[in-house]
Amino acid sequence: MPSFYLRFVGSDTLPKSLSRREVEECFGLSAEDILELRPPRFRGTARLGAAVQLVMLRATGRHPDALSGLPPVLLRHLTSTLGMSATDIASVTSLYKDRDTRFEHQLWARRRVGFVVLDDTTKALLADTLRELSASAVSVNDLVHQSEHWLFERRLVLPGDRTLRDMARTAFAAQEQAAIETVRSGVPREHIDRAIFHAFSKRSGPGGHTVLEWLRTPPGKHGQLTLSEVTKKIECLKALHVHEWKLSAIALNRLKAYCQEVVNRSPSATKNLSTAQRELEMVCFLYVTLLEQTDLAAEMGARRLTDLYRKASGKVLKKQADSSIDLRAERVKLKAILYDKKMTAEQIVTEMRKLVPQNEPDFAGTRAQLVREALVKEEAPRVAALLNSLGILEIKGEASDKALRQLKLLRDLAKRGAASLPEGLDVSFA
């Protein structure tokens, strides 16, 4: 079923702003439902009560026992569909005079929809599922939401929110303890202490901000200065050995959730957490920040490279356009000299040689060659700045990969300070 039709799963209250379309799509009655709800089996307000039990169970997975108020648009739709007169009844409780009738209607609704009540066996299965789901859940609320959908898909009546929330807290706490153990085993103690101390220390420069505040500052607009700032953050995190930490046992969603907790609160509030919780959240924050900054550097580097290529390509196009104008002008001059009847053959040859000198550069390269030449001669400082910024990134892959071989060769030449390719170099893989 599309998620649009599942947005009320787990709800124990309905919004007062419920629209008529939402009622028709999620709380509607079919022709078979109307036949089932006809007298003499259901009469008066009991008929409306059974209809409410049916549509609420079908849309939310819960019996509407605790529902304090029913949206007027829902009541109008149900009474109109059932051919009943409008009512101003505002709650489920007021629809029933005794509890037995309500329980009877709930049993009928469960059989009609095909739901069953949660028993000890399915409750144990739910507990196992919660332990699995807690590995990727970002919070207790998220885990409760996932469990509600899990129960709904298996046609199980959702228990009370407190029951689900208590089970979710137990599973989430167990997973959080496992995450703490992962941090303690995957990150050396000296790395944790040094990283946290450095994160809460003041950063040199105006403003007096901490390193933590600097790291969580969002990037500015696209440009070389922003890219340089991103690479400084990567350098800072790599100096703390963050790239060596082993946290793969913690799901990425959970890592990002812990990271977001640090981002959303003040540094002083994070500093006042319990030791275990502070270490867990700070380690995840630094680790995720390194991942994000690395991705950002690669993305900005690609955009910067595209900008440089576009500028060089534009200059080449302009030069080609200018040269084509010069060639047309030279062609007119050549034609005038060649067909000048007053000049001898020797004079014509002499004038043509003056017009086209022998030592004139003769380059008929491709457009790609011209663009490369423009990058080398006119954009060299910007290209060098880009390469220096991206040099901090470690590029890994298969040793036989062509691009990786090219990168290794260029980096080796750069370390040796070479300004050109050595003689006899095999460039067949380029």
C-alpha positions, 0 to 999 in steps of 0.5 A: 500500500502506498505510504500516502494511505498509511499516514494515519497508522498508529494514530490515537487522535485525528487532526481537526483539520482532516479534509474531506478527501482524506476522509474519503480515501482513508476512512471510507466505507465500501458497498460491502461494509454498508451491507454489513452495517445495515439493520437489524444487526446495527441500529441507531448510534450503535450503527455509527459506533460500529462504522467508526470502529471499522474505519479507525481500525482499518486506517490506524491499526488501533481501536478508537477507545482513547479517542476523545474527539471525532472530527466533524467531517468524519462524522458527516461522511459516515452518517451520510454514507450510512443514510443516517441523520447528522449528529453532533456526537463528539467522542467514541465513548458517547456512542456506547451506553455499555462496554459490552456493546463496544467490545462486541463491535471491536470483535466484529471490526477485527474479523471484518478487517482481518486483524488479530490481537497481539498475544504472547507469541507475537509479542515475543516476535515483536521484541525480536523485531524491535531489536533488529530495527533498533540497529538503524532507528535514529530515536525511540520515536522512530523505533515506535513508528517502525514497530507500528507499521510492522504490526499493521502489515501483519494485521495485528492490532496495535497495543497501547502507545505506552506498551510499544514505547516501553518495548522500544526503549528497552531495545533502543537502550540495548542497541545504544549500549552496543554502540558505546561498546563499538566506540570503545573497541573501535577507537583507541582511548587516547584518540577519544580523549584527545579528540574531545579535548581538542573539539571543546578547545578554543580555536585561534582567530577572531570570535573565540569559537570552539573547534566544535562550533567551527566544524559544525558550521555549514559551508559557504557558497561555491568557490576556492575559498570555501573549498580551502575551508573544507580541506582545513576541516578534513586536515583537522579531523585526520590529524585526530586520526578520525579516518582510522576509527572503526565504527562500521558496526554502527548503522549510518542512520544511527551515526548521523542521528548521534551527529545531529544531536551534537549539532542541535545543542550547544557545546556546553550542553554536550559537554555536560552529558554523561561520560559514555554518552558524550564520548559516543555522540562526539565520536560519531559527530567527528566521524560523520563530519569527516565523511560529509566534508570529504564528500563535499570536497569531492563535489566542490572539486568537481564543480570547480574543475568544471568551472575552470574547463568552461572558462578555458573553453570559452577563451579557446572559442574566442581565439578561434573566432578571432583567428577565423576573422584574421584568416578571412582578412589574409585571404582577401590580401592574398587574393589581391596580391595573387591576381595583381596584373601589375606585379611579376611572378617573382614580386607576387611570391615575395609579397606572399612570403611577407604575408605568411612568414616561414617562422610563424607558429604552425599548430593545427591541434584539436579543440581539446589540445587547445583547451589543455594549453589554455589551462596550462598557460592561463589558468595554471594558478587556479588549477594548482590551487585546486589540486593542492586543496584536493591533495589531502583526499586519499584515492583508493581502488584496484591497483590495475584501475587506469585512472588510479595508475594515472593519478599515482604517476602524476603524484609521483611526478609532482613529488619529484618536482617534474614540470614535464613527462619524462622521456620514453614514458609509456602513456598508452594507459592514459 
